[in-house]
Amino acid sequence: MAPILYDYCRMPMGDIWKEDGDKRCKLVVGILGLLVVVLLGVPLIFFIIKANSEACQDGLRAVMECRNVTYLLQQELAEAQRGFRDAEEQAVTCNQTVVALMASLDAEKAQGRKKVEELEGEITTLNHKLQDASAEVERLRRENHVLNARIADTDSASSQDSSCAAEPPLLILLLGLGALLL
């Protein structure tokens, strides 16, 4: 005897699939569709429940607050960087001004030293002229003294007034000093 489970099909397999194929296909598609809806729907429902939970709402509020604070900090940073760039530009300008002023000061010092040297040379020349004039005045005084002595000798002989005789040597002395100073 043959086993019962191995019963032969009396219709060809192609015909069986044709008759039951449309029904089976619709059933499989329906089951797969239902399975997809359930598999996607259940996590979606859990996600919606969790997304609307208090903790999630608090987290969203915290994220928004962090974004706002971050934006404000970025604005402050940008403003501080602008201020820093402005300060750097001012420092560069100040440094250039200091360099220019130092160069100008050095030029003025050099010009001042040159003028001082010229004036010192002029003072030296004038000191020499003054010494020469003083020597000339001393020489003229001696001559005047000698002339006054001669005039006094001749005055006592001629008995004229000595004050009139002293005027010409004094006049010569003043003329000599005037010539030296010119």
Buried (B, 14 or more C-beta within 10 A) or exposed (E): EEEEEEEEEEEEEEEEEEEEEEEEEEEEEEEEEEEEEEEEEEEEEEEEEEEEEEEEEEEEEEEEEEEEEEEEEEEEEEEEEEEEEEEEEEEEEEEEEEEEEEEEEEEEEEEEEEEEEEEEEEEEEEEEEEEEBEEBBEEBEEBBEEBBEEBEEEBEEEEEEEEEBBEEBEEBBEEBBEEBEE
